[in-house]
Amino acid sequence: MSPSGRVRWAALVAVLVLLLAPLAGTAAAAEKPSAKLSKSQAGTGSSITVSGDGWRQRALLMILICGQAVPSRGVPGGTNSCANADGRAVTTDSKGRFSRKLPVAEPPVPCPCVVHVATVTGAKAEADAIFQVAGHAVEPLPAETDGGRLSVLTDTRLDGSGGLLTWFGAPPARTLVFTVGNVGTSAVKNPVFQVGTAHGVFAPQWEEQQWRGTIQPGKKARLELPVELTGGAHGEYTVSLKYGGKVLAEQPWDVGRPWGVTLFWVLVCLVVPAALFRIGMAVVDRVRPRPAGGIRHRGLRLPELALRLPGLKPSTAAHAATPTSTLPWFTPDADPGAAGGRLSAPHDDSPTSPTTPTREGSP
C-alpha cells in the first residue's frame, strides 16, 4: 500500500472513532440505572410517582425517602435514615423500567433528602433523586473526612457450625471472617462496622460492631465479627457488611431447620392425649358407684359360680353355696354332725314296722 493510501485509511479510522465515541457514551449512560420523580417537593400525606430506567430485567427494587443524603454521596446512614415503614417495592419490566407511586413521609433524620431506589436481590445497584419534604427540618450534611478508608481485600466467609442446642431451636451463630486494607492516607483506629442479616427479600437488620485495633495506611488486617440470628430461625439469609455508609460485602447463609423442635411437638401431641386419657379413666373409676356393702371383689364370687354351673337347679345351687360343717376326712354319710349329734347306730322309732312281725305273748 502506498503512503498516501495509508494516510487515507488512518484519517478514515480517526473519523469513525470520533463519530462512534458519543454513541458509546450514550449507551454506557443508558446502562446506568436512574430514578426520576414527578415532583421535586411535596408534603406529608401526598404522594409522588417514581419512575426509572436502565435497571435489570425483572429486578425487585425498594423505594425509600431518606434524609441526610445527596446523590453525590449516596445515603451515608444507610436505611436507618430512611422512612422504612412507608417504602414501596416494585419489579422492573422486560426492558428494565418501572413506575410506582410513593407516599410522602418524613424520614427520621433532617433533610437534605433523596428518593433512594436500590435492588433487593442480585447484583447491587442503586440510584438517588433529590427530593424535599415540605415542612421537614433541614440541616447541613456532616463533614466528609478524607482520612483512612477501608476496603475488603478477600472474600468473606462464615465460620462455625450448629450444635445440639441449635437443633432444638437455639439462635444460630457464626463468625464473619474477612480481610480489609486501609487505602486512605491516615490510620483507622477502632473502626465501627455494621453487620446486617436479611431473610429472603426483606431489608437487612443492622447491628453496629466495633473492632478493636488500628490499621495503618497501606496495611491490612484480618477481622472476625460475630453474627447471630433469632431463636428458631431457618431458611436462606444474607449477611451484609457495611462501613462508612457503603456495603462492602455480602455473604449468603443457608440455615437448617431445627428439627428437634418438630420432634418435641410430635412427642407432645402423642404424650399429652395419652396422659389425659389415663387421668380421665382414673376419675371415672373413682366416681362410679360401688357394690353393696362397700366391699369390692375382684374375683368371681362362689354363689355366682354355683349359679353358672350347668345341671344345677336353683335350690341345689343355693344349697351348694351354703357352707356346711363337713370335714375333709368324713364322707357325707359318716359326718357326725349330719346325724343330729348321735353316736349310736340308726334305728326305727316307729311303734310298728310293716316289715317286722310281732310275737304273741311278748310284752
Solvent accessible surface area in square Angstrom, and as a share of the most:
residue,aa,sasa,rsa
1,M,150,0.67
2,S,60,0.39
3,P,105,0.66
4,S,61,0.40
5,G,6,0.06
6,R,155,0.56
7,V,102,0.59
8,R,161,0.59
9,W,146,0.51
10,A,65,0.50
11,A,55,0.43
12,L,87,0.43
13,V,83,0.47
14,A,51,0.40
15,V,75,0.43
16,L,88,0.44
17,V,91,0.53
18,L,132,0.66
19,L,113,0.56
20,L,106,0.53
21,A,58,0.45
22,P,83,0.52
23,L,118,0.59
24,A,64,0.50
25,G,42,0.41
26,T,91,0.53
27,A,54,0.42
28,A,63,0.49
29,A,69,0.54
30,A,67,0.52
31,E,132,0.59
32,K,148,0.63
33,P,30,0.19
34,S,40,0.26
35,A,16,0.12
36,K,136,0.58
37,L,41,0.20
38,S,73,0.47
39,K,106,0.45
40,S,82,0.53
41,Q,104,0.46
42,A,11,0.09
43,G,26,0.25
44,T,74,0.43
45,G,82,0.79
46,S,46,0.30
47,S,50,0.32
48,I,3,0.02
49,T,46,0.27
50,V,0,0.00
51,S,40,0.26
52,G,9,0.09
53,D,64,0.33
54,G,21,0.20
55,W,15,0.05
56,R,96,0.35
57,Q,126,0.56
58,R,163,0.59
59,A,5,0.04
60,L,48,0.24
61,L,0,0.00
62,M,58,0.26
63,I,0,0.00
64,L,11,0.05
65,I,4,0.02
66,C,0,0.00
67,G,0,0.00
68,Q,36,0.16
69,A,1,0.01
70,V,33,0.19
71,P,59,0.37
72,S,106,0.68
73,R,73,0.27
74,G,13,0.13
75,V,17,0.10
76,P,41,0.26
77,G,36,0.35
78,G,8,0.08
79,T,35,0.21
80,N,90,0.46
81,S,7,0.04
82,C,4,0.03
83,A,11,0.09
84,N,82,0.42
85,A,101,0.78
86,D,55,0.28
87,G,14,0.14
88,R,80,0.29
89,A,45,0.35
90,V,19,0.11
91,T,76,0.44
92,T,1,0.01
93,D,56,0.29
94,S,57,0.37
95,K,142,0.60
96,G,0,0.00
97,R,123,0.45
98,F,14,0.06
99,S,74,0.48
100,R,86,0.31
101,K,135,0.57
102,L,1,0.00
103,P,37,0.23
104,V,7,0.04
105,A,15,0.11
106,E,87,0.39
107,P,4,0.03
108,P,89,0.56
109,V,42,0.24
110,P,32,0.20
111,C,0,0.00
112,P,38,0.24
113,C,2,0.01
114,V,1,0.00
115,V,0,0.00
116,H,18,0.08
117,V,0,0.00
118,A,12,0.09
119,T,11,0.07
120,V,44,0.25
121,T,63,0.37
122,G,61,0.59
123,A,68,0.53
124,K,113,0.48
125,A,27,0.21
126,E,86,0.38
127,A,14,0.11
128,D,31,0.16
129,A,14,0.11
130,I,122,0.62
131,F,2,0.01
132,Q,55,0.24
133,V,0,0.00
134,A,39,0.30
135,G,84,0.81
136,H,30,0.14
137,A,61,0.47
138,V,93,0.54
139,E,89,0.40
140,P,122,0.77
141,L,49,0.25
142,P,81,0.51
143,A,98,0.76
144,E,116,0.52
145,T,118,0.69
146,D,123,0.64
147,G,22,0.21
148,G,22,0.21
149,R,150,0.55
150,L,12,0.06
151,S,41,0.26
152,V,35,0.20
153,L,94,0.47
154,T,68,0.40
155,D,133,0.69
156,T,14,0.08
157,R,115,0.42
158,L,35,0.17
159,D,52,0.27
160,G,58,0.56
161,S,96,0.62
162,G,44,0.43
163,G,46,0.44
164,L,130,0.65
165,L,137,0.68
166,T,35,0.21
167,W,105,0.37
168,F,99,0.41
169,G,19,0.18
170,A,30,0.24
171,P,60,0.38
172,P,5,0.03
173,A,52,0.40
174,R,48,0.18
175,T,43,0.25
176,L,2,0.01
177,V,3,0.02
178,F,3,0.01
179,T,24,0.14
180,V,0,0.00
181,G,4,0.04
182,N,3,0.01
183,V,87,0.50
184,G,12,0.12
185,T,120,0.70
186,S,45,0.29
187,A,47,0.36
188,V,12,0.07
189,K,149,0.63
190,N,41,0.21
191,P,5,0.03
192,V,66,0.38
193,F,0,0.00
194,Q,31,0.14
195,V,5,0.03
196,G,0,0.00
197,T,26,0.15
198,A,10,0.08
199,H,78,0.35
200,G,47,0.45
201,V,78,0.45
202,F,146,0.61
203,A,56,0.43
204,P,36,0.23
205,Q,134,0.60
206,W,47,0.16
207,E,106,0.48
208,E,119,0.53
209,Q,27,0.12
210,Q,82,0.36
211,W,54,0.19
212,R,176,0.64
213,G,25,0.24
214,T,65,0.38
215,I,3,0.02
216,Q,91,0.41
217,P,54,0.34
218,G,69,0.67
219,K,125,0.53
220,K,140,0.59
221,A,22,0.17
222,R,129,0.47
223,L,0,0.00
224,E,86,0.39
225,L,5,0.02
226,P,88,0.56
227,V,5,0.03
228,E,111,0.50
229,L,15,0.07
230,T,106,0.62
231,G,49,0.48
232,G,30,0.29
233,A,11,0.09
234,H,64,0.29
235,G,24,0.23
236,E,131,0.59
237,Y,28,0.11
238,T,45,0.26
239,V,2,0.01
240,S,5,0.03
241,L,1,0.01
242,K,9,0.04
243,Y,50,0.19
244,G,65,0.62
245,G,21,0.20
246,K,143,0.61
247,V,51,0.29
248,L,50,0.25
249,A,20,0.16
250,E,84,0.38
251,Q,41,0.18
252,P,99,0.62
253,W,15,0.05
254,D,114,0.59
255,V,11,0.07
256,G,60,0.57
257,R,116,0.42
258,P,16,0.10
259,W,139,0.49
260,G,0,0.00
261,V,50,0.29
262,T,61,0.36
263,L,86,0.43
264,F,107,0.45
265,W,145,0.51
266,V,74,0.43
267,L,90,0.45
268,V,42,0.24
269,C,88,0.53
270,L,119,0.59
271,V,92,0.53
272,V,71,0.41
273,P,72,0.45
274,A,56,0.43
275,A,46,0.36
276,L,112,0.56
277,F,131,0.55
278,R,175,0.64
279,I,106,0.54
280,G,32,0.31
281,M,102,0.46
282,A,61,0.47
283,V,80,0.46
284,V,87,0.50
285,D,57,0.30
286,R,192,0.70
287,V,108,0.62
288,R,115,0.42
289,P,127,0.80
290,R,122,0.45
291,P,67,0.42
292,A,108,0.84
293,G,76,0.73
294,G,59,0.56
295,I,113,0.58
296,R,105,0.38
297,H,102,0.45
298,R,218,0.80
299,G,60,0.58
300,L,94,0.47
301,R,118,0.43
302,L,112,0.56
303,P,73,0.46
304,E,57,0.25
305,L,83,0.41
306,A,7,0.05
307,L,119,0.59
308,R,164,0.60
309,L,82,0.41
310,P,127,0.80
311,G,84,0.81
312,L,67,0.33
313,K,143,0.61
314,P,107,0.67
315,S,82,0.53
316,T,59,0.34
317,A,3,0.02
318,A,60,0.46
319,H,129,0.58
320,A,61,0.47
321,A,28,0.22
322,T,75,0.44
323,P,123,0.77
324,T,93,0.54
325,S,82,0.53
326,T,66,0.39
327,L,72,0.36
328,P,121,0.76
329,W,177,0.62
330,F,68,0.28
331,T,85,0.49
332,P,106,0.67
333,D,146,0.75
334,A,59,0.46
335,D,15,0.08
336,P,59,0.37
337,G,54,0.51
338,A,75,0.58
339,A,47,0.37
340,G,72,0.70
341,G,59,0.57
342,R,139,0.51
343,L,167,0.83
344,S,83,0.54
345,A,80,0.62
346,P,126,0.79
347,H,129,0.58
348,D,105,0.54
349,D,111,0.57
350,S,57,0.37
351,P,135,0.85
352,T,103,0.60
353,S,37,0.24
354,P,137,0.86
355,T,120,0.70
356,T,88,0.51
357,P,118,0.74
358,T,125,0.73
359,R,206,0.75
360,E,173,0.78
361,G,85,0.82
362,S,64,0.41
363,P,181,1.14
